Amino acid sequence: MSEEAARRFRDNFLWQLRAEGHDPAQIARWMWKPYRVEDLRIAGARRDLDLSGIAYSTEEVESALAGLQEPQPRIDEAFFRNQKTVLVMVPGFTHETLKNFSWHEQVQRKGSPHTVLMLHPAQGETREQLYQSGDGLKLVYLRYPRSNAASEHIVPTMFRMLHGSASLRRWVGEGYRLFFVGYSYGAPLSLELLADLHSGVFADEFILPATRGFLGLCGDIGGSYLADDCVGESPQLVPMDKLVAFARRHPWIGRLLGLGTPQLCDDMIHGVRALGHEVRQQRARDYAPRLPPQLRYYTAAAIMPLTDYRRRWWQFNFDDWAMHRQALVTAPLTVYNDGQVALPDNLLPEAPQVPPQHRLHLGAVRTHHWGVSYRTFNLGINRFPRVAYYRALLQTVLQSDMQ
């Protein structure tokens, strides 16, 4: 089933890229072949030293396109207007730092048929900020506070924000179904929330019964070697304790680093530690046995060869430069990483109660951690085709789950 889903995503992405006018040579630079994770030599003494086994040639892309049928459902205005689906978007670590809001940036535009809503906490209640109103598909961006903190501080607030949303309650009453999309740190936060809902930790009245699935994008589910490094004894990239101390001394620089308040500074060390393998694995051992078995769990990764990064000063690409510096931390361990998280740590943890056909890994795209998700510091110089990617993902998860 997972292999079928990965092939379906491959075909959907191919179709969307061709519809945008990209030629086979360029498509080959943005895609990897579908793979079985167990067939990859990800780490250890015999690990793969390159990614040639999953790379596409231009000729292979041309061949795949030649026999490609248009995927269904067709992604057009009617598709979006007819979808009774709410995508609950859960962002990543220090999300206040970033300029735009993942899928939000692609749909907030003139003529879009979507409703885009952002939820904020407000003195124990939920404040709703409506960006635009439309028929059909709803996108709810969960702007949880203390975005540098460990998950135990964030997840209860996430529940209160969702449970207190009048719009979400109304939509569910109208027959809408929820689908969680967690990016980076947002992936394990979503999984912890779903497990707490299923096990009765929260007095949920409508969220879980209306939820149909979860999609983790470059999810830091199993832990990040970069986070391990930053709080380790001999950091290669940046010693987090010294960075926080510097931000406290220079608040204006701290704001640029996502450390603009005393609370964010206080949270940072514990938060980075919460992204590392020790804490993520410990938390997974707690929540994985409590995940609701009825949901579909999709995961999607990104893999970026070191040679693909654009990092010369004249290219003015801070995203690639910063990601390349981070990728070097993981490079001695595995080539299967996106600059922040290695491929195995994107996957759903072992949960015996979740049937194998509900654990669906869609494979990876050829970009880095920020490429799939945000216009960040350099206003989107990274050219990864996010719109085509998001549409292909929507086609893939809605084809079987939302019809």
Secondary structure, DSSP 8 states (H G I E B T S, - for coil): -HHHHHHHHHHHHHHHHHHTT--HHHHHTTBB----GGGS--SSTT--SS-GGGB--HHHHHHHHHT----SS--SHHHHHH--EEEEEE--TTGGGSSS-THHHHH-STT---EEEEEEEETTEEEEEEEE--SS-EEEEE--S-TTS-HHHHHHHHHHHHHT-HHHHHHHHTT-EEEEEEETTHHHHHHHHHHHHHTTSS--SSTGGGEEEEEEES--SS--HHHHHHTSSS-SS--HHHHHHHHHH-HHHHHHTT--SHHHHHHHHHHHHHHSHHHHHHHHHHHGGGS-TTSEEEEEEE---GGG----GGG--HHHHHHHHHHHHHTTT-S-B-SS-BGGGGS----TTS-GGGEEEEEEESS-TTTTT---TTSS-----HHHHHHHHHHHHHHHH--
